Amino acid sequence: MSPATLQEQSSVETFFNVVETETLALFEHLSFEFLEEFDVFAPAETGRTRDHEPPEMMRGFLHCYYKDIYGIRPVERELQNAVVCLSCGFDRPPSRDAVDRFLTDLEHVVDEIFDHLVEQAARRGLLDLTYCIDSTDVRTMPADQDASKCYDPTAEEYYYGYGCTIVSTGQKIPIAAEFTESKQAPEETAMRVTRDALAVAKPIWMVGDSAYDTLDWHDHLLAAGVVPVAPYNARNTDDPKDIEYRVEDRITEHSKDVQLKQSTLDETYNRRTGVERTNNAVKDCGLGHVRARGRVHARAQVFLALCLRLVVAITNYERGDNPGSTVISV
């Protein structure tokens, strides 16, 4: 992009004003050059090269999601803006085909990109010793033939779309997630996401609602040295136990020396609101505005929203250490 092109669309003064805005802070402390290591972004065997590199395309999508801009055409239009284009690292605006191609390729590795950003958050000490697990709804357009009519037991209503199970910690930090067919995810999903979260770092506590009152989930966590805290669900038995949390029974059965006060379990369970705040933050980052059609496209958008939430959290941490810096929202 030449200086003349920039001046045609925006004055230099306007450009430098925009440079100071919060969106550009997202790119200040994180490098996206690692994207170039993925085979999916390699040049085609025919020798055709990419018009735009993966790091700048990723910055472009993050900018758009932060600004509540979703979909191939809206993203392409936003990146035509000279100031936005230059701030994301482009030398010229990407075409609609380039935007579409990048998103299609991204679908193959977006969960690995999410894992990379989780590692970045962990290195900065943003994880704490309490993990929370919960599922949330992912509402999409009726035109999405892969989506289905789902039930949200929390809202006591039906919706059209998918679901997402998230483990979070710290200040609204998602550290493990799985895209699901509906909000009510099967037990195997909870186990898989739990294992993924423990692979990042081991907490002391793992908190879930009564939907996670399963023996396998509790025993897996206890074997890993983590205390599971989920309310006991007596609906599936004719002889209910006199306990508030399943872990009370598991400790009694497996250990005579360990004791947990009821007040400690209550206090720990009250931290479960953290995952609800994380879910809301991720929805603000795009999970609540899925415009994609098809399960694969929708999953990519959900993980992009998770990535943006991590980038925002890391940016807030870095800028919070700098006197006079402005913490960005979401």
Disulfide bonds with the S-S distance in Angstrom:
none
